[in-house]
Amino acid sequence: MQLDTRAQTLLKALVERYIADGQPVGSRALSKISGLDLSPATIRNIMADLEELGYVSSPHTSAGRVPTPRGYRIFVDTLLTVQPMDESAVESRLRPQAHPPQKLIANAAQMLSSLSQFAGVVMSPRRESAFRQIEFLRLGEKRILLVIVAPGGDVQNRLLLTDVDYTPSQLQQSANFINQHYSGLAFDEVRTRMQGELRQLRDDMGRLMQAAVEAGTEAMADTGDDMVISGERNLLSVSDLSSNMTSLRQMFDMFEQKTGLMQLLDVSSKASGVQIFIGGESNLVPLDDMSVVTAPYEVNGRIVGTLGVIGPTRMAYERVIPIVDITSRLLSNALSHG
């Protein structure tokens, strides 16, 4: 339902006041801070309508109202005025060529945490599942080094222990076959296609190629440190989260398990720009009093991961959004030129 201008103004004033001081906001306070020339009775009627629509709720102990996750959602989507931010605070820590990629990612997580005073998270770049070419290098009898080159130039090595002692020419022939027929595909797809195509090759050559595909699949799936989280302890200082022991336990379970958070970051990497997940609406982060603000980052124009800030639903979104946005852009620049 479309809210009229008066209802939007009152909802915006209520959310901003509640974010600022954490106390339920009453009609008297709203009449002062909204700038609207309305009687207390009119304000109460509008607030009752907003409550009926699910945008605000009344705590039992107070005559004032607080925003619901749905109220926060309409606030960040249509009513929010984002504050400009000085990029220099982030730039010095995320300069191109200043650090190796993993150090830049750790720095980005720390920057998100220290600037927001909440938790910062960066999903490490996804390793490419496709390969550009492979090579076999004979290390000794029945010992072969599989060298996998990804489209972006990333190189992975895997040791293969074989039943047969392959000659250098056999290894070259097998690598040529795979590169000629399957270059540019993911190893899972190669496995499917090879099942019908290997009958033309001798059994021992086929076994070598299958071993290479299995090792290649494993190498590309091995992502190492998939996520860097910084500043979780900051959330212990947030009364909205730390006052509820059940919420606190759920929150740290989420950090430990990482699965829901990874899925959330994966979802947001498929969208452009800043995404805001409020309360439990994503079904991946189960806490009503927690929000995640995310943005994807790129390497040379290709989205490879996501970063964000995890904090209470009652966060200053107008300040956190530019922190996430600028950090994603500067990390993209640093990784692209590093």
Backbone torsions as a table, in degrees:
resi	resn	phi	psi	omega
1	MET	NA	135.3	179.0
2	GLN	-77.9	125.4	178.2
3	LEU	-83.8	143.7	175.6
4	ASP	-76.4	171.5	-172.7
5	THR	-59.5	-40.2	-178.8
6	ARG	-64.3	-44.2	-179.6
7	ALA	-64.9	-40.2	178.2
8	GLN	-62.6	-44.4	-179.3
9	THR	-62.3	-43.7	180.0
10	LEU	-67.6	-40.8	178.6
11	LEU	-64.5	-43.3	178.2
12	LYS	-59.8	-45.8	-179.9
13	ALA	-63.3	-40.4	-179.3
14	LEU	-65.6	-46.8	-178.4
15	VAL	-62.9	-45.6	-178.9
16	GLU	-62.0	-43.0	179.3
17	ARG	-65.7	-42.4	-178.6
18	TYR	-65.7	-40.7	177.1
19	ILE	-60.8	-38.6	-176.2
20	ALA	-69.1	-43.4	-173.6
21	ASP	-125.5	-5.3	173.5
22	GLY	72.7	10.1	-179.7
23	GLN	-107.3	144.7	175.2
24	PRO	-54.2	142.6	-173.9
25	VAL	-105.4	125.1	-179.0
26	GLY	-93.5	169.8	-177.8
27	SER	-62.8	-36.4	-179.2
28	ARG	-62.9	-45.2	178.5
29	ALA	-63.8	-40.5	-179.4
30	LEU	-63.6	-36.8	-179.1
31	SER	-65.4	-29.6	179.6
32	LYS	-79.1	-43.0	-170.4
33	ILE	-90.8	-17.3	-175.5
34	SER	-78.5	-24.1	-176.3
35	GLY	78.5	4.9	179.9
36	LEU	-90.9	140.5	178.0
37	ASP	-91.6	76.7	-176.5
38	LEU	-126.1	149.0	176.7
39	SER	-73.5	153.0	176.3
40	PRO	-53.8	-35.4	179.9
41	ALA	-65.0	-42.3	179.0
42	THR	-63.8	-43.0	179.0
43	ILE	-61.5	-43.1	179.0
44	ARG	-61.4	-39.0	178.4
45	ASN	-64.1	-44.4	179.7
46	ILE	-64.6	-41.4	179.3
47	MET	-64.4	-36.8	177.3
48	ALA	-63.5	-39.7	177.0
49	ASP	-63.6	-43.6	179.8
50	LEU	-63.6	-35.2	178.5
51	GLU	-69.1	-41.1	178.6
52	GLU	-62.8	-34.1	178.9
53	LEU	-79.3	-7.0	176.5
54	GLY	88.2	14.8	-178.7
55	TYR	-89.1	-25.6	177.3
56	VAL	-136.3	162.8	175.7
57	SER	-140.1	162.6	-179.6
58	SER	-110.4	112.9	173.1
59	PRO	-61.3	146.6	-174.6
60	HIS	-59.0	-31.0	-171.4
61	THR	-89.4	2.7	-171.0
62	SER	-140.6	152.2	174.0
63	ALA	-83.6	-12.7	179.4
64	GLY	-81.9	175.3	-178.8
65	ARG	-125.3	158.0	177.8
66	VAL	-128.0	153.3	178.3
67	PRO	-72.3	147.2	172.1
68	THR	-93.6	169.1	174.0
69	PRO	-53.0	-35.8	178.2
70	ARG	-67.0	-36.4	176.6
71	GLY	-66.5	-42.0	175.1
72	TYR	-60.6	-38.4	-177.4
73	ARG	-61.6	-48.9	179.9
74	ILE	-67.3	-30.2	177.1
75	PHE	-64.0	-50.9	-176.5
76	VAL	-73.6	-27.5	-178.3
77	ASP	-79.1	-34.6	-169.9
78	THR	-131.4	-18.0	-171.4
79	LEU	-113.7	-10.0	-171.1
80	LEU	-76.5	137.7	171.3
81	THR	-110.5	109.9	-175.6
82	VAL	-76.6	136.7	179.0
83	GLN	-82.8	135.7	174.2
84	PRO	-66.2	153.4	-176.6
85	MET	-133.1	144.5	177.5
86	ASP	-77.2	115.8	-175.8
87	GLU	-69.9	-20.8	-173.4
88	SER	-61.6	-26.6	179.3
89	ALA	-63.4	-29.5	-178.9
90	VAL	-96.6	-35.1	-169.4
91	GLU	-58.3	-40.9	-174.9
92	SER	-63.4	-28.5	-178.4
93	ARG	-89.1	-13.7	-175.4
94	LEU	-126.7	44.3	179.3
95	ARG	-79.2	141.8	174.6
96	PRO	-56.7	143.2	174.3
97	GLN	67.4	1.9	-179.3
98	ALA	-75.8	-31.4	-174.4
99	HIS	-146.2	159.7	171.1
100	PRO	-65.8	160.2	-174.3
101	PRO	-52.3	-44.8	-175.9
102	GLN	-66.0	-32.5	177.2
103	LYS	-70.0	-39.1	177.1
104	LEU	-61.8	-40.1	-179.8
105	ILE	-66.0	-43.4	177.2
106	ALA	-62.7	-41.4	178.0
107	ASN	-61.7	-40.5	-179.9
108	ALA	-63.0	-42.7	178.4
109	ALA	-62.4	-42.0	179.0
110	GLN	-65.9	-39.7	179.2
111	MET	-63.8	-44.8	179.0
112	LEU	-59.0	-40.9	-179.2
113	SER	-69.4	-47.6	-174.5
114	SER	-71.0	-34.9	-179.5
115	LEU	-74.8	-35.7	-177.8
116	SER	-89.3	-23.2	-173.2
117	GLN	69.1	18.4	174.3
118	PHE	-118.9	-151.1	178.2
119	ALA	-98.4	135.9	175.7
120	GLY	-105.2	141.4	-178.9
121	VAL	-136.9	138.0	175.7
122	VAL	-132.4	123.4	173.6
123	MET	-82.4	122.8	-177.6
124	SER	-62.8	155.1	-178.6
125	PRO	-56.2	135.9	176.0
126	ARG	-68.9	130.3	175.3
127	ARG	-72.2	140.6	-178.0
128	GLU	-67.8	136.2	-178.4
129	SER	-85.6	-19.5	179.0
130	ALA	-86.7	164.9	176.1
131	PHE	-129.6	151.7	177.5
132	ARG	-90.4	-43.9	176.1
133	GLN	-158.7	161.5	173.3
134	ILE	-126.4	160.6	172.6
135	GLU	-138.0	149.4	171.8
136	PHE	-111.3	129.0	176.2
137	LEU	-119.1	124.5	-179.0
138	ARG	-77.8	118.1	-179.6
139	LEU	-94.7	-21.3	-177.3
140	GLY	169.1	-173.3	-177.5
141	GLU	-63.7	119.6	177.8
142	LYS	63.3	22.1	176.5
143	ARG	-127.7	119.9	-175.7
144	ILE	-128.9	137.0	173.2
145	LEU	-95.6	121.7	175.7
146	LEU	-92.8	122.1	178.9
147	VAL	-109.5	121.6	-177.6
148	ILE	-113.4	124.4	178.2
149	VAL	-110.1	119.2	179.5
150	ALA	-78.9	162.8	-179.9
151	PRO	-55.4	-33.1	-179.5
152	GLY	-84.0	0.2	179.0
153	GLY	99.9	-8.0	178.0
154	ASP	-63.9	135.6	-175.9
155	VAL	-115.5	133.3	176.2
156	GLN	-121.9	141.3	176.0
157	ASN	-118.9	141.1	174.7
158	ARG	-139.1	138.5	178.1
159	LEU	-88.5	130.7	176.7
160	LEU	-111.6	127.8	173.3
161	LEU	-104.2	118.6	-170.4
162	THR	-112.5	161.5	176.6
163	ASP	-81.1	-24.1	-174.8
164	VAL	-111.8	145.1	175.1
165	ASP	-91.1	99.8	-175.2
166	TYR	-79.8	144.0	175.9
167	THR	-82.7	158.5	177.0
168	PRO	-54.8	-36.6	-178.5
169	SER	-70.1	-35.8	175.6
170	GLN	-64.1	-41.7	178.9
171	LEU	-63.1	-42.3	179.7
172	GLN	-64.8	-42.7	179.9
173	GLN	-61.6	-42.4	-179.5
174	SER	-66.6	-44.2	179.2
175	ALA	-62.3	-43.0	179.3
176	ASN	-60.1	-41.7	-179.3
177	PHE	-61.9	-48.0	-178.7
178	ILE	-64.2	-45.1	-178.3
179	ASN	-65.3	-38.2	-177.9
180	GLN	-70.4	-39.2	-173.2
181	HIS	-93.8	-27.6	-167.9
182	TYR	-126.1	-0.4	-178.5
183	SER	-54.8	135.6	179.9
184	GLY	94.0	-7.2	179.8
185	LEU	-98.7	161.8	171.4
186	ALA	-79.7	151.7	-176.3
187	PHE	-62.7	-31.9	177.2
188	ASP	-60.3	-40.1	179.5
189	GLU	-70.4	-36.0	178.0
190	VAL	-61.6	-42.4	-179.0
191	ARG	-57.6	-44.5	-179.5
192	THR	-63.3	-45.7	-176.9
193	ARG	-69.3	-35.2	-175.3
194	MET	-66.8	-28.3	-175.1
195	GLN	-54.4	-39.0	-178.8
196	GLY	-90.8	-13.8	-171.9
197	GLU	-102.1	-13.0	-174.0
198	LEU	-85.1	-6.6	-178.4
199	ARG	-62.9	-25.1	-178.4
200	GLN	-75.3	-14.2	-179.1
201	LEU	-99.4	159.3	175.9
202	ARG	-64.3	151.3	-174.9
203	ASP	-55.3	-44.6	-175.8
204	ASP	-66.8	-32.8	177.3
205	MET	-68.9	-40.2	178.2
206	GLY	-62.2	-40.2	179.5
207	ARG	-63.9	-38.9	178.5
208	LEU	-62.0	-44.8	-178.3
209	MET	-66.7	-39.7	178.1
210	GLN	-64.1	-39.6	176.7
211	ALA	-62.4	-38.5	179.2
212	ALA	-65.3	-40.9	-179.7
213	VAL	-66.5	-42.7	178.0
214	GLU	-61.2	-46.2	-179.3
215	ALA	-66.6	-36.5	178.9
216	GLY	-66.2	-41.1	177.5
217	THR	-60.5	-44.7	-179.6
218	GLU	-64.9	-41.3	-178.7
219	ALA	-63.4	-42.6	-177.6
220	MET	-74.1	-24.7	179.3
221	ALA	-82.9	-17.9	-177.0
222	ASP	-79.8	93.3	-174.0
223	THR	-91.1	-4.5	179.5
224	GLY	65.5	-132.3	178.8
225	ASP	-75.2	101.3	-173.3
226	ASP	-82.1	-15.4	-175.5
227	MET	-155.2	138.0	175.3
228	VAL	-113.5	123.9	178.4
229	ILE	-118.2	132.9	-179.9
230	SER	-130.0	137.8	171.6
231	GLY	84.8	21.9	178.0
232	GLU	-56.2	-33.0	-177.2
233	ARG	-64.6	-24.1	176.6
234	ASN	-56.7	-31.8	-175.0
235	LEU	-72.4	-17.2	175.6
236	LEU	-70.1	-19.9	179.5
237	SER	-87.7	-5.6	-178.5
238	VAL	-90.0	111.6	-172.8
239	SER	-60.4	-35.3	-179.2
240	ASP	-58.6	-32.3	-177.4
241	LEU	-95.8	-41.5	-171.8
242	SER	-78.8	-17.2	-177.3
243	SER	-76.2	-16.9	-178.0
244	ASN	-110.9	108.5	-174.9
245	MET	-61.5	-36.9	179.4
246	THR	-64.4	-45.3	178.6
247	SER	-62.1	-40.9	-179.0
248	LEU	-62.5	-42.9	179.5
249	ARG	-64.4	-44.2	178.8
250	GLN	-60.9	-40.5	-177.6
251	MET	-63.3	-46.8	-178.2
252	PHE	-75.0	-26.8	169.5
253	ASP	-60.1	-42.0	-179.5
254	MET	-62.4	-42.7	178.8
255	PHE	-65.9	-37.2	-177.1
256	GLU	-72.6	-45.3	-176.9
257	GLN	-73.8	-41.6	177.1
258	LYS	70.5	-15.7	-171.4
259	THR	-60.4	-51.7	-179.0
260	GLY	-62.3	-39.6	179.6
261	LEU	-65.3	-41.9	177.5
262	MET	-60.8	-43.3	179.8
263	GLN	-63.4	-40.5	179.4
264	LEU	-62.9	-46.5	179.4
265	LEU	-65.7	-34.7	178.5
266	ASP	-66.0	-42.5	177.3
267	VAL	-60.1	-45.4	-175.5
268	SER	-72.5	-18.2	177.8
269	SER	-72.1	-16.1	-179.5
270	LYS	-89.0	-3.5	178.4
271	ALA	-110.6	161.7	179.5
272	SER	-100.1	145.0	175.6
273	GLY	76.3	-169.2	-175.2
274	VAL	-75.4	133.0	175.1
275	GLN	-116.9	144.2	180.0
276	ILE	-124.6	121.5	179.1
277	PHE	-109.6	114.4	-172.0
278	ILE	-105.3	128.9	177.1
279	GLY	55.7	-142.4	-176.4
280	GLY	-90.0	13.8	-172.5
281	GLU	-64.7	-23.9	-179.4
282	SER	-80.0	-17.4	-173.7
283	ASN	64.9	1.2	-180.0
284	LEU	-103.0	-35.4	172.2
285	VAL	-108.2	108.0	-161.4
286	PRO	-81.3	4.7	-172.1
287	LEU	-98.5	126.4	178.2
288	ASP	-66.2	-27.7	-177.1
289	ASP	-99.4	23.1	177.6
290	MET	-129.4	140.2	176.5
291	SER	-126.4	155.3	177.3
292	VAL	-128.6	126.7	177.2
293	VAL	-109.8	120.8	-172.3
294	THR	-127.6	162.2	170.5
295	ALA	-153.8	142.9	176.5
296	PRO	-77.2	156.7	171.6
297	TYR	-127.3	161.0	-169.2
298	GLU	-124.4	159.7	164.7
299	VAL	-127.0	117.2	-179.0
300	ASN	51.3	45.4	173.8
301	GLY	85.5	-3.2	-179.0
302	ARG	-112.3	126.7	179.4
303	ILE	-66.3	125.5	-177.3
304	VAL	-121.5	-11.6	-178.1
305	GLY	-171.7	-175.4	-177.2
306	THR	-137.5	148.9	173.7
307	LEU	-132.7	167.1	-179.3
308	GLY	-178.2	-179.9	177.4
309	VAL	-119.6	132.9	176.4
310	ILE	-109.7	124.4	-177.6
311	GLY	-155.6	-171.6	179.3
312	PRO	-72.0	155.8	173.5
313	THR	-57.0	-34.0	177.9
314	ARG	-86.1	66.3	176.4
315	MET	-112.8	159.7	178.0
316	ALA	-80.3	83.5	-175.1
317	TYR	-57.4	-35.7	-177.5
318	GLU	-63.7	-21.0	178.6
319	ARG	-96.6	-36.2	-176.6
320	VAL	-73.9	-38.6	-178.1
321	ILE	-56.1	-50.6	178.7
322	PRO	-65.5	-30.1	176.2
323	ILE	-60.4	-46.7	-179.5
324	VAL	-67.4	-44.0	-177.6
325	ASP	-62.0	-49.1	-177.2
326	ILE	-68.0	-41.1	179.6
327	THR	-61.9	-39.7	179.8
328	SER	-65.1	-39.9	-179.7
329	ARG	-69.2	-42.8	-178.7
330	LEU	-70.3	-36.5	176.3
331	LEU	-65.6	-40.2	176.6
332	SER	-58.3	-46.5	179.8
333	ASN	-63.0	-45.3	-177.1
334	ALA	-63.9	-42.7	-179.5
335	LEU	-72.4	-32.2	-178.5
336	SER	-71.6	-29.6	-176.7
337	HIS	-106.3	-0.9	-175.9
338	GLY	-77.0	NA	NA
